[in-house]
Every structure is written in structure tokens, then in C-alpha cells.
């Protein structure tokens, strides 16, 4: 098959993968943005406001490895169709929670949606690489997909903030229902396009492999990704990183939205700016990634993020300036600028963690998806801390996590298990 034909055949699938990249961040950040809604409509504390995010990410811990097995045994098409259906149901349950006046229903919906996000994460990266034919083209498609992911992350908090308006008393699920309807519509369209699109399945197990597995004739490998110290430390780093990435905007959203002189609309816009900074950072990181090592990029961004957060903690919220006719705390500016730092951390950590893993890389990816649950656990504990010592002081927890990332880049990422055969 020539390249022209391949492009004609796979363009719809590529577009859908871009849309699913968008949805991963959109639905994930919707759970974080809804913290403002549940504090008002359901009377949740700062900690409980993060239960939606916690449920969304705990699903990764439950589904990371099983989703990898489904992909291996059933292929891209089946896994992506299943993920889209689950995502539609999850967002639908969240949509109904406002009318049921039930916080439990909302958390259940976030948990179900989390299963979908985990499955989609495992599908979209290798699928785009496959549809691009691997190599530079495959990598280029993944980078474009990452940009769509950042756009989705930018828009979700903005939409929620704009729909709620200038006062947190207006924050209800019914108010933000249009965002959920849009999400369900995209899932429905994606299902139809994937269903009728021819998708290659180069990584699905063969009939011979399936027969050997069922007969129990697969030799047991004495090693695994967990045999490598730098991978174990990297998996912990991913746990901390995703917690940092979500803890920064989620905590700021709940705190600043609750201040009468700022409100949800302005706060949502600046939280969206955080994710927009991640988009800019990813584009910049892609441009310089071939010249600067992942190790140096991780150390540098971790150190700068620590500096930004310290500035946000110690600058009083009374220090403000006018921007587009609105009064904005300087501390909020330093928090959204952290998006420039968190933007490239995932790629750097992943690159350092799987270096030298060879045949264990695929299994390592499933473990990585499991540890993404930190994106819900750390914001929950941060806001539990916020209920005790205040929202801004709770950011010291993230500084500790960033300190670990700096350590990982500086020393923990060194492969000390080069004696293990990986071919």
C-alpha cells in the first residue's frame, strides 16, 4: 500500500485519535473543575471537592494493567470502541448527578469516566504511531495529539468558569451541563467514525501466541520492568508528577473561586491559562528536545516550579494588578505559570524511566498507567491539608513532590541494572 492510499484510509482514524487526545484532558480536567460546583451544590469540603478527581484517577490504578491486556488481545479498534462507550456512560452519569442531587452519583460517574481515560491513554499513543507508520511521522502525530490534549485541558476549566459566572453560589451541575453534553456528543461521533474505519492491528497477539497462552506454553521471564531500579523510581516520579500537574490548578480553582472579589469566571479563565501554558511548554519542549537531555529538562523545570510555588505561597493575595479590567492576585499568576514547567515533565520522566528496558517497555507502560492514579490521590491529600492549614500553605506538599522529581533527574534515573538481558 502506498503512502497516499494509507493517508486516505487512515485520515479519519487520525482525526478521531486527535479528538480522543482532546477528550482525555477535557474530561479529566472537567472532574477537577467540578470541584467548584460540588463545594456549592453538595456542600463538600475542599478535600471532598477533589473526590471526583480522586475517583477519576483511582480508576487508572484498577484499569492500567487490564487495559494493556485488552489492547494486546483484542486490538486497537475494540479497545478504543469500548473506551468511548465507557466514557459516554461516565460523563452521562455525572450529567445526571445534578438532577439526582447526589454527590455519590457524581463521584460514581467520575470513576466510570476514569476507566475510559485510562483505556484511551493506552490506545492513542501507540495507535497514532502506527497510523503514522512509525519513525518521524509517527512521532509527529503523537506531538500533534499532545497539543490537542493541551487544548482540551485549557477549555474545560474555562467553560465551567464561564457557565458558572461571577459567583460561586451559581455553581451547580445544571449550570455546567452544556460542557457534559458536548463531551458525550464527541464520544458518540468518535464511536461512529472508529466503527467504520479500517485500523491496522500490528500489536495484537497472533493466533499462535493466543494458542500458546491458552495452553500455558509461554515461558516465564525471571525479570520484569520492576527489576530495574531506575524504572521503579521513575514510576514513583510519575505518581508524584501527575499529582503535581493536577494539584496546582485544582486547589487554586477551589480556593480563588471562593473569594468574592475574584469568582469562578475569572479563576476558571486563569486555570485554563495554566493548561494553555502546558501547550506552549510542550511545543517549546518539542523544539529543543533534541538538544537538551531529558535529565536536564526535568531538573530545570522542577527547580523553576519550586521557585514559582514558593513565590505564590509568600506573596499575599492582597498584592494584585489589573488585567483586562479584572483584579488578579499575583500569586495566581505564579501558579498558572507552573504550566510551563509541568508541560514537559511526563515525557522526560517516561524517557528516563524506560531507557534500557528493551522488551520490557510495553509492560512498563501498563505500570505507568496504573501509577497515574497519583493525579487524584495527591490533590485529595493536598486539599485535606488545605482544610487544616489553608489552601496556599497546602502547596508545600507539592514542593516536596517536586523535590523528588529533581532528585530523580539528578541521580535516581541512572540505570544500574545493565546486566539484565532486554532483547
N, C-alpha and C positions, 0 to 999 in steps of 0.2 A: 504494500500500500504506500503510495507516495505521500509527501508531506501535505500537499494541497488537499488530497482526499481526507487525510487524517484530520486536518483542521476543520473541514466541512462537517465531518462526522462528529467531532468532539467539541466543537464550539459551544453548543447548548449545555453540555455537561460542565465545561469550564466555567461558563457564566453562572450555572447553578452552584458550583463549588464556591465561587466568589460570594454568591448570595448567602450560602451557608456559613462562610467565614464571617460575614457581616452579622448573621444571626447569633453565632456563638457569643460574640461580645455584646450584642444588643440585648439578648435575653439574660445573659449573666449580669450585665450592668443594670438591667431592669430590676433584678432582685435587690441589688444594692440601693438603687434609687428609691425603691418602695419603702425603705426604712423610714422616710419622712411620713409616708401615708399611714403605716401601721402604728407609729407613735401617736398619731392623732385619732384615727378611726378605731383602733383596737386598744388604745391606752398603753402601748408597750413601753418598757423602759429602753434606755439606749442599748443595753445588751440584747434584750429581746427583739429590738428592731432589726438585729442582724441575723435572726433565726432563718429568714428567707435565704440569705446568702449562705449561711451555715448549711442549711438543708441542700441547697443547690450544689455545694462543693463536697458535702459528705457523700453525695451520690457518686462522685468520682472514685472515692475510696471503695465503694461497693462494686462499681462497674468497670474500673480501669482494666484489670486483667481479663474478666469475662468478655469485654468488648473486643479486646485483642484476639481472643479465641474465636469469637463470632466472625470477625473480619477474615481470619485465616481460613476458617472452614466454610463460610457462606459467601465471602467476597464483598467487594465494594458496593455493588448495587443493592444487595439485600440489606447490608448493614446501614447504608445511608437511607434507604426507604424506611427501615424500622426506626432509625433515629428521628426522622422527620415526623413520623406518626406519633412517637412518644413526645416529641417537642410540642406538637399541636395540642395533644391532650394536656400536657403540663401547663402550658400557658392558658388553656381553656379553663382548667381548674382554678388558677389564680384569678382569672376573669370573674368566675362565679363566686369567689370568696367574698367579694364586696357585697353582693346581693344576699349571700347567705349570712352575712355579718359574722363570719367565723375566721378567727386567726388561725385555727388548726387547718382549715381548708386551704388557706393561703400558703401555709408552710408546706402542706402536702403537695400543692401544685408546684412550688419551687423545687421540692425534692424530685418529683417526676421529671420536671424540665431539666434538672441536673443530669439525669441519666442520658437524656438526649444530647446535652452539650458534651458529655464525655465521649459518647459514641461518635459524634460529629468530629471532635478533635482528633480521634484516632483515624477517621476516614479521610478528612480533607487534605492533610499534608501529603501523604503518600499518593492519594488519587491525583492531585494536581501535578505531582512529579511524574506520575505515569502518563497522564494525558499530554504532558509537555514532552514526552519522550526522554525524560531524564536529563542529565547534564545541565548546561547553562539555561536551556529553555525551561526545563522543569523547575529549576531554582528560581527563575524569573517569575513563573506563575505563582510560586509559593510566596514570593515577596509581594506581588500584587494582591494576593489573597490576604496577606498580613495587613496591607493598607486598608482593605475593605473591613477587616476586623476592627481596626482602629476607628474607622468612620462609624461603625455600629456602636462602639463603646462611647464615642463622642455624643451621638444623637440621643441615646436612651435617657441619660440624666437631664439633658436639655428639654426633651419633650415632656418628661414628667414634671420638671420645674415650671415650664410654661403653662401646662394644663392646670397645675395646682394654683398658680398665680402668686400673688404677693403676700399671702397669709397662710400659715400652717393650718389654721382652722378649716381651710377649704380642702385639705388633703384627704381624699377618700379614693377608694378603688374605682368607684363610678367615674370620678373626675379624670382618671388616667386610663379609662377603658379603651379609648381610641388607640393607644400605644399597643395594647394587647391584641386588638382586632387586626392591626397592621401586621403584627408578628404572626398570627395564625394564618393570615392571607398569604404571606410569603412562604410559610411552611406548606400550605396547600398547593401553591403554584410549583414549588420545588418538587413535591411528590410527583405531580403530573409529568414534569419535564424529565426527571430521573427515570420514571417508569418507562417512558417511550424513547429513551436514549441508549444507544449501544455503548457500553462501558467495558474496556478491557479488564481482564482479571488475571494479571501475571503472578500475583502473590497468593492466590487461593490454592489450597492443598490439592494435589493431583489425586486421581483415583487410586494410584499405587500407594501414595502416602496415607490416604484415608484407610485403605485396607490394612496397611501395616499398623496403623494406630489402633484400629479396632481389634486386631489380632494380638496386640501387645508386643509387637516385634520391634518397637522403637528403643534403641539402646539409650540407657540413662547416662546423661552427661554429668560427670562429677563436679563440674563448675557451672556457674551462672553469673549474671551481672553482679550479684551480691558477693561474688568472690573478689571483686575489685574495690579497694578502699576508696579510691577517688570517685567511684560511682556512688557508693553509699553516702559519702559526704556531699556529693552533688545532688542526690535525691533529697537529702535534708535541706540543702540550699534551695531547691525548687519549692519545697514546702514553705519555707520562710519567704521566698520571693513572691509567690502568688498571694500570700497573706499581706505582704507589704503593698503590693500593687493594688489590692482591693481595700486594705485598711486605710490607706491615705485618703482616698475620696469618700468612702462610705462614712467614716467618722466625721469628716469635715461637713458632709452633706447634712447629717442629722443635727450637728451642733449649730452651724451657721444658719440653717433653715429655721431653727427655733428662735433666733434673735429677731425681734420685731422690726428692727431698723434695716435688716437685710432681706430676710424672707426666702421662700423656696425658689421663686423665679430667678432671682439674681444668683443665688447659690448654685442652682442647677446649671446655669449658664457657665459658671466658673468650674464646676465639676466636669462639665463637658469639655472645657478648655484643657483640663488635666489629660483627658483621653486624646484630645487633639495634639497636645504636646507629645504624647506617645507616638502618634502618627508621624510627626515631624522627626522625632528621635529615630524611629525605625527607618525612615527614608535616609536620614543622615548616617545612621549606622551602616546601612547597606552600601552607602557610597564610600565609607572609609574602612569597612570591614576587612578588605583585602590588604590593608596597610598596617592596621593596628591589631595586635593579638587579642583574643577573647579574654585572656587573663588580665591584660592591662585595661581593657574596656570595663571589665567587671569591677576591678579595684577602683578605677577612677570614678565611675558612676555611683558606686556605693559610698565613697567618701564625700562626693558632692551632695548626694541625697541626705546624708547625715547632717551636713552643714545647713542645707535648706530647712530641714525639720527643726534643728536647734534654733535657727532664726525665727521660725514660726512659733515655737514654744515661748521664747523670751520676749518677742515683740508684743506689747499689749494690743488687744483688739481695738482699743481706742485710737491707735495710730492708723489713720485711714487716708484715702485720697479719692478724688473724683475720677470716674471713668465712664464715659458715655452717659453722663448725667446721673450716675449712681454712686453712692458712697460704698467703698470697698475696703475691708480690712487688709492691711499689708501682709498679715500672717497668712491669709487665704491665698495671696499671690505666691508666696513661697511654697505652699503646699501643692498648688497646681503645677508649678514649675518642676516639681519632682517627677512629673510625667516624662520629662526629657531624659531622666536617669533610668526609670523603670522600663523604658521602651526597649532597650537592647539587652536587658539582663537575662531574659529567658533564653535567647539564642546563645549568649555567652556561656551560661551555665550548662545548657544542653550540650554544646560543642565540647566543653571541657570534660563533662561527665562521661560521654560516650567515646572519647578519644582512646583508641587502642582496644575497644571492646570487640571489634570484628563481628563474628557471627552472633554475639550476644546482644547486638544493638537493638534488634526488634523486640526482644524480651524486655530490654531496658526501657523502651518506650512505653510499654504497658505499665511498668512500675512507676514511671514518671507520671503517667496519667492518674495513678492511684494517689500519689503524693500531692497532686493539685488540690486535694481537699484542704490544704493549708489556707487556701483563699477564703474559706468560710470559717475555719477554726480560729485563726489569728484575729480577724476583725471582731469575732464574737468576744474573745477574751480581752481585746483592746477596749471594747465598749463596756464590758463588765468592769474593767478598771476605770473607765470614764465615769461610770455611775458612782464610784467611790472617791476618786481624786480629781475628776474634771476631765473634759474631753481633750484639751490641749496637753495636759500632763500625761495622758494615756499614750501619747506618741513616743514616749521613752521606750515603750515596748518595741516599737518599730525600729528605733535606733539600735537596740540590741540585736535585732534580726539583721539589720544592715551591717552591723559589725561582723556577724558571722559570714555574710557574703564576702566582705573584704578579706577575711581570713581564708575563705575557700579559694578566692582568686590568688591570694598571696602564697599559700602553702598547701591547702587541702586538695587542690586539683591535680597534684603531681601523681602520675601513675607509678605506683611502687610494686605492681603485680605483673610485670612484663614477662615473667616466666610462664604464665598461663597461656596455652595454645588457643588462638582465636580464629584460626582458618578452618 
